[in-house]
């Protein structure tokens, strides 16, 4: 019986053989952000639809889960909002990178590495700019007088 493996051929390289690089991270992030947006986004969207169908009390409970009385996001709302926004921008930037690579450009090692790093930098920058724009008015507003945490004045 013949051997299943040709002893003259090397074994296939695995993860510990390859040097980890930004292109590998970006490839994995593309898959994770796509799956994350689909899963988390669908759960939040379906919960919102269920709250709408459940009537005013259910909708108010759902909105209280994600926002404060002024309508601004609470900590859970910020985590979900910023997380989904960062996932969206990372997935979009990596998709643009894949589009360029599919066109046959940026396969040189240095260009590929820089392009991978650029996708991460641009996605974080766009997320910060968007949430800075959305929160700009609240950042400049004076503190609320009846806030639960008061600033001590002397």
QUIGIFEN-V418635 format. One record per pair of residues at least 12 apart in sequence whose C-alpha atoms are under 8 Angstrom apart, sorted by sequence separation. I is the first residue (numbers start at 0). J is the second residue. If there is no record, write none. Layout:
<<I | J> <I | J>>
This chain:
<<64 | 76> <47 | 61> <46 | 61> <96 | 114> <96 | 115> <93 | 115> <96 | 118> <93 | 118> <92 | 118> <92 | 119> <89 | 118> <92 | 121> <89 | 119> <92 | 122> <89 | 122> <88 | 122> <89 | 123> <88 | 123> <85 | 122> <88 | 125> <85 | 123> <88 | 126> <85 | 126> <84 | 126> <40 | 83> <81 | 126> <36 | 83> <81 | 130> <36 | 86> <35 | 86> <36 | 87> <33 | 86> <32 | 86> <33 | 87> <32 | 87> <32 | 89> <33 | 90> <32 | 90> <29 | 89> <28 | 89> <29 | 90> <28 | 90> <29 | 93> <29 | 94> <26 | 93> <25 | 93> <22 | 111> <22 | 112> <25 | 115> <21 | 112> <20 | 112> <22 | 115> <25 | 118> <21 | 115> <22 | 116> <25 | 119> <21 | 116>>
